[in-house]
Every structure is written in structure tokens, then in C-alpha cells.
Amino acid sequence: MKAVSTVGTVRTVRTIRQQLLMGLLWSMVLAIGAAGITTYLKMRHETNELFDYQLKQIVRSFPDNMTLQKSETVDTHPGKKIVVQVWNSERDMVFTSNPNKNLPRYESRGYFDVDANGGRWRVYSEENHRQIVQVGQLIRDREKIEFSLALRSQIPFFSLIPVLGVLIWLVVGKSLQPLSRLKSSLDERSAESLAEMDTEGYPPEVKPIVLAINELFSRLDRAMQSQKMFVADAAHELRTPLTALKLQLQLVEKAESDAERNASVRKLHDRLNRAIHLVQQLLTLARQGAISGYVGYENIRLQDLAKQVVSDFAFLAEEKNIDIGVDAPEQDVLITGNRESLRIMLGNIVDNAIRYTPAGGKVDVTVSKHPDGAGLSVADSGCGVPAEDRQRVFDRFYRREGTRESGSGLGLAIVRDVLDQHKASFSLGDTPWGQGLVFDIRFAASV
């Protein structure tokens, strides 16, 4: 089987300067060409009418009752090669301007074209006081003069093309200077420079581009600062569990009895599980930080999301004999968001609620609908969070002193990031049961 190789054709994209120059120059040429053709045709028409008017004036300049006379013009100018003939009342020719080019006497009056003496003639005839005056002119001679005059009328138009071309070149170059300035400003920047660009001096058409670039720099700066902070925090937090794992492993190696060794191995497993959980939370946090805008957003039925998460954590609640359930209306409660992010967010809240609720307690997930959007709350009968610590629990790696449950201190930080991405408001409060904590969330209405 022969291999078929395909070579892609690269389409050359013209620059804005080239597009403007080509568009304006061709438009100018077409406009001047159209104006020139119109002027040419108008000039020929006007010249033709002028010649007709001249023939009529020649006819009317002859006096009545002319006597017999003959003369021939010696002027060789094509415009004056005119044959003038006069007949008296007896139809005898009494005058001719060019005996060698005499035309027959025609009975028609006014303007008409005839073929005679080997050419096409334009004739005007008029009868005045029983005297017939007839003037004829070769159409070929008329057309030569018309063409010459019309062609001369095109000189100003053709002279405009190079002049306007140079002016267009200069104006386009001047108009594109702000883009060249913007390019130079970006070229001079280092990779680490994310300071805002100066917007002064740019025209209104370019200023939105500069503002958009500044906004991009601002977002990149926030992302880089967040990444640096995340890497620093992750490195700091991983150092402690890894050190603890190494020390615990040394204790296992130094154990002198099976009982000591088994106890050390159990602690090693606990520390290893904690390290695994911390790494998983770090990876989740990093992934949530990478989600921006409305990537992967869709309409989500909040009841289905709540039931899915509760089902995922039902086995943990069952192990601690915790009553967990979902209270949701039958009517659809829709929000717009990223399904996976919201599942992780609600999962962290429910996981925390189960962890800090003692055996025999309860966790309720409630879905509600409000005039301005949708509501979601998770209430537990656990130890709760003091009012002075309710803002700090959302900080990364923060864990309250005296907490027995293992954790990484990242769960609520992930929750906050997801809710911020979805423009949702949230708060911590007391439950109506007198103990525990309620996590209340409000989403904007689905579009």
C-alpha cells in the first residue's frame, strides 16, 4: 500500500496596512475610472450638441434671396470641412462652399444623417422665405474632434491617481502608528513584567485593545501569585507529613517486639493515609484554580446533585451511625455551573459535616428555591465552629486547635474557590437544633 503524503497549503494573510492600501487604492482607481468614463461620455455628447448648434447657426446666418455665387474653403481643419449649399425658390443652387463635396438636395428638414461622397454626413436643412439652406459635416471629422476633446478631459483624472496614491500611503501609515507603538511597547517588556500599560495617546479604536491587554496582565499576575503561594504552601505542608512518615518508619525498624512493631505500623498507615489525603486535596485545589470563566458550564438540577453527593458519602455516615438525608422540593431547582466542580465542593462540605458530627448525630442537605435564585444548605449536629473562627476556616491549611479529626485544612478552601468561580454567596451559622453548624449557599438564578 502506497503512503499518500499531503502537503498543506499555507494561506498568506495580508497585513492591515496591505488591506487598507489595496482597498483604498483600488476604490480610488475605480471611482476615478467611473468618473472619467462618465465625463468622457458627457463630453462627447456635449460636443456633438455643440456641432449641431453650429450647423444651425450657419444655416440661419445666410441672408435671404442670395445671388448665384460659388466659393470653396481653404481651411483644412476637420471641424471646418463643412459643406454649405443654398437653393433659391426655383430650386436652383445659388451657393456652395465646396463644389467638390456637394451633397444632393434633401427634402427632409432639420437634423438627419445620410451616406454620400464616400462617407457618413450629419446634415441640417432649413427653408426660409422659399430659400433652402443645407449644411453638411462629415461625422468622421466630428468624431475626431469629439474624441480629442474628451480624451483631454481625462488628463486631470489620471493626474489624480499618483497624487492620491501617495496621500493614501501617508495617511494609512500615520493611522497605523498606534499599533506599531503598541507592538514596540510589548516587545520591550520582559517575561516577568506584568505592570499595566499606559493608555494615554492611543486613539479610541486602539484603547480597548490596550485595556484588554492590561486586564490580561492583571489576570496573569493574579494567577502567577496564586501559583507561587500555592507551591510555597504545598511545599511547607508536605514537609511535615513526609518527615513524620520517615520518623515513624524508623520507629518501625527499631521496634523490639511484635506488639510495638504492629502499633508503629498502624500509626504509619494513619500517617500515610493523611499524606495521601493531603496530596489529593492539593491536586483538587490546583485543578479548581485552573478552571476559569464559564468552561464546561451547563444547567444543573440541584436536587440531583445533592442526592448524588449524599449517596457517595452514605457509607461513611452509616459507619458512624449518622442520619443523613436530602430535603428537596419536587419542582426543578436549576443552576448554571460546572457539574464536577460543584460535586467536589458539596462533597467537601458533607465530608466535613460527617467527620465532625459524633456517632448518632445527623446531617441534613436542603435544596430550596428563592425568588432571586437557588439555595443549598448542609446542617450537622456536630461540634460547630465558634463565631470568631468562621472566617479563618476558609484559609488554606488552617485547622482549629484541639481538633481530633485528621485533615489537610484544604477542604473549605476548595469550597470557597468553587463558590467564588460560580459567583455564589455563602455563610456559616447556627443550626435550629442548638448545636452544630449550618453551611448556607445562595446561587444566582439559572439563565
N, C-alpha and C positions, 0 to 999 in steps of 0.2 A: 504494500500500500504506500503510495507516494504521499509525502508530507506536503501539505499546502501551506505556504507561508503568505501571510497577509501583511502588507505594509500600509500602515495608517497614514492618511494624508493630513498634514497639519495645516489648518486654516489660518492664514495670516490675518490678524485683527489690526485694522487701521487705528492709528492714534486719533485722539480727539482733534488734534491740530490738522491732521490729514483729512479727517472727515469734514471739518469746518471749511478748510480751504477748498477741497474738491466740491463740496456742496455749494458754497458761495460763488466760486469761480464759474462753475457750470450754470448756476442760476443766473449769474450776471451775463454770461455769453448768450444763453437762451433768451433772456429778456432783451438784450441789445439786438440780437438777431431778429426777434419778433418785431421790435420797434423799427429796425432797419427795413425789413420786408414791407411792413405797413407803410412806412414813409416812402419807400420806392414805388409801391403801387399807387399811393396817393399822388406822388409827384408826377407819375406818368399820366394819371387821369387829369390832373390839373393842367399839365402841359397840352394834352390833347384838346381840352376845352379852350385853352388859350389860342391854339392854332385855329380852331373852329371860329372863335370870336374874331380872329384876324381875317379869316376869309370873308366873314360877313361884313366887316368894316371896309374891306377893299371893294366889295360889291357896292356898298352904299356911298362910297366916296366918288363914284363916277357921276359926271353931270348928265342931265337929260339931253336927248337929241344930239348925240355925238356925230361928228362927220367922219367920213371914212379916213382912217389912218392906221398904220401898222408900225409896231416897234418891237424890238427884242431886247430883253435884259441881258446885260453882260456880266452881272454878278453871279459868281459860281457857288455862292454859299447855298448849302442844300435847303435851308429854310426859305430861301427866296426863289427857288425854282418853282415858281407859281405861274400857271397859265391863266391869263385873264382874257375873256372873249366877250364882245358886245355885239348884239344883233339889234337892228332897228325894227320898226313896226312891220316892214315888208320882209322881215326875216333875212335881211342881208347883213353879213358880218361887216361891221364898221370899225372894229378894233380887235387886235390880238397882240398879246405881249410876247408870244413865242410861236412864230409861224411853223417852226419845225416840230412843235409839240401840241399842235392844235387838237382839241377834242371835239367829238361830234356835239351837235346841239341836242340837249336832252329836254324832254318835255316835263320831266319832274322838277319840282321846286323845293327849295330848302336843302338839307344835307342828305347826301347819299354817296355810296361807294360804287365805282364802276371799274371795269377792266378795259384798258385802252393803251395803245402805243407801247405794248410790251410790259405793262406794269399796272399796279392797283392804285387808283386815284380816289382822293377824297374831294368831292365836288359840292359847291354851294351855288345854287341858282336862284335868281330873283327877278321878277318882272316889275318894272316901274315905268309908268307912262308909256306903255306898249313897247318899251325897250327892255330886252332881255340881257342881263349881265350874268355871266357864268365864270366862276373861279374854280380852278382845279389845282390840287397839290398832290405830288407822289406820296403815298402812305409810307413807302420805304424811307424817304427823306425825313418825314415827320418822326418815324420811329427811331432814326439815328439820333436826332436831337433829343427826343424824349429819354432814350437810354443814357445819353451822355449827361443830361441834367440830373436824372435820377441817380446815376452812379456817383456823381459828385456829391449828392446829398448824403451818401453813406460815409463820407470821409470823417465827419465828427463822431459817428458811432464807432467806427473801427479805431479811431484815436483814443476813445474812452477805455477800451479793453485793457491795454497795458497799464494805463494810469490807475484805473480802479483795481486791477490785479495787485499792484504794489500797495495801494491803500488797504486792501483786504488783508494782505500778508502782514502788514504792520499792525492793523487793528487786532487780528486774531492772536498774533504773538503777544501784544500788550495785554489782551484779555486773559491769556493763559498763564501769565506771570505768577498769579497767586498759587496756582497748582505747582509750578516749579519751586516757589518759595516753600510750600508745604513739603514737597519731596526733599528739598535740601535740609529742612528742619528735622525731618525724620532720619535722614541719612547721618546727620551729625550726632544723633543720640546713641548712647551705649546701650547694651542689652539690659543693664540694671536700672537705667534711667526711666522712671515711670511718672515723673512730675508732669503736671498739666502744661499743655502748650498755650502760648499767648494767642488769644483770639483777635487781638487788635490788628487792624489793617487789612483784614480779609473781607471780600465782598459778601453780600447776603447769601449768594449761591454756594459759596465755599465754607462759610462759617458753620453751617450744620455738620459738615464733614469733620471739621476741627473739633466741634463739641462732641461728636460721636467718638472720635479718637480719644479725647480726654476721658470720656466715660469708660471706654475700653481700658485705658491705662488704669483708671481707678479700680475697675473690677479685677484686673490682673494684679494690682498691688494688694488688694484685699485677699485675693486667692493665695498669692505668694506668702503674705504674712501669716495667713491661716495655716498654710502648709508648713512653714518654718516652726510655728508654735506647736502644731501637731507632732512634727518629728521630734522636737525637743521634749514635749511632754511624754510621748511614747517611749523615747529612749530612757527618760527618767523613771517612768513607771515600770518598764520591763526589767530595769536593772535590779530592783528589789526582789521580785519573784524568782528571777534566774539565780540570783545569789542564794536565796533561800533554798532553791532546789539543789544547788551544789552542796550546801551545808547539810541538808537532810540526807543527801546521798552519802556524804562522809559519815554521818551517824549510822546509816545502814551498814556501811563497811566496818565500823568499829563496834557494832553490836556483839556482845559476848554470849547472849543466849537467844534462843528462838523467839521467846516472848518479846524481848527488846527489839529483835530484828523485825518481827511482824508488826509491832507498834510503829516502828520507824517507817516501814514500807507503807502502812496505812496513811501516815502523815505525808509521805512522799506522794502518794496518789492524790491526796487532798490538795497539796500544793501544785501538783501538775495540772489537776482539773482547773484550779484557779488561774494558772498561767494560760491554759487553753482558752478559758472563758475571756480573759483579758485580751488575748490576741484576736479572738473572734469579734469582740466589741470594737477593737481598734480598726479592724478591716471594715466592719459595718460603718463606723463613723467616717472613715476615709471615703467609702463609696457614696455615702449620703452627701458628703461635701462636694463630690464631683458632679452631683445632679444639679442642674441649673435651668432656669427658665421653666418652660412647660413641656419638657421632654417626656414622652410616654404618658401624658395626661389623658384621662378618659373619665367618662361618667361612671361613678361607683355607687352601688346601692349599699348604704351604710349598715343596714341590718345584716346583709350577707357577710360583710367584712367582720362585724362584731361576732357573729356566730362562728365564722371560720377560726378566728383567734381563740375564742373560748374553747372550741373543740380541740385546738392544738395544745392547750395547757390544761385540759381536763384531767389528764393523768397525774400531773403534779398536784393539783388540788385534791384529787382522790387520795393520794398518798398521805396528805396531811389532814384528811377528813374535813376539807373546806368546802362549803356550799358555794358553788359558782354558777351563775346563770346570766341570761340576757333578757332585758326588758325592752321591747321594741314595738312600735305601732305597726298595724297592718299596712297602712299607707306607705308607699315608697318614699324613702328619705334619700335623696341623691346629692352627692357632692362631686366636684371635679378634682382629680388628683392622680398621683402615681400610685397604683394599687400596691406594689411591692413595698414602697417606702412607708405607706400608711399601715400596712400589715406589720412591718418591723416596729413602727412607732407604738401601735396599740399592744403588740406583743411584749414590748419592754415594760409598758405600764402595768399590764396584767401580771407579768412575771414578778415585778417588784411587789405588787399587791399580795400575791400568793406567798412570796418569801417572808414578808414582814407581818403576815397575819398568823396568829397562833392556831394550833390544831383546834378544830371545832368552830372556827370562825366562818366568815362568809365574804364573798367578793361579788359585787353586782356590776354588770356592764349595762348602761342605759343609753338607748338611742332615742332622740327626740327631734321634733321639728319646730322651728320658730319662724316668725314672720320674716326675719332677716337672714335666715339660713338654717343650718342643721346643728344639733348638739350631740355630744358624745361624752359620757362621764363614766369613770371607774371608781367605785366606792368600796372600801375594805374596812374590816373591824380590827385592824392591826394596831400597832403602837403609835401610829401617826407621826407627824413631823411638827416640832414646835414652830410657832409663827415666825420667830426670828431666823430660822434656818430654811424657810420655804423658798427663798430666792437663791440661796447658795447651793441647794441640792442639784441645780441645773448646771453648775460648773463642772468642767471636766475633772475627773479623778477625785472629786470631793466625796468623802464618806464621813458621816457623823460619828463622833466618838461614842464608844460603848455599843456600837452595832455588832451583833453577833453573826449575822448572816454574812457570808462571803460575797464579794462583788468587786467590780473594777472601778466603780464610780463614773461609768460612761453611759449607763442606760438612759438616764434622764437628759444627758447632753445630746444624745442621739434623738430623743423625743423632741427636744427644743428645736434642733436643726430641721427636722422634718416638718414641724408645725410652722416654723418661720418660712420654709420654702412654699408652704401651702397658704400663707397669709392667714393663718388661723390664730385666734386668741386662746389663751389657756390660763388657768389659775388653780391653786391648791386651797382647799377649805376643809372645814369640819363636816363630819357626817351627822345626819339626824339621830344616829344611834348613841351619840355621846362619846364615842371613841373611834379611833381610826382616821382615815384620810379620804377625801374625795378629790379626784383629778377631773376638772371640768374643762371641756374643749368646745369652742364655737367655730364652725366653718361658715364661710360665705355661701350664699345660695348658688346652686349649680346653674350654669349658663345653658 
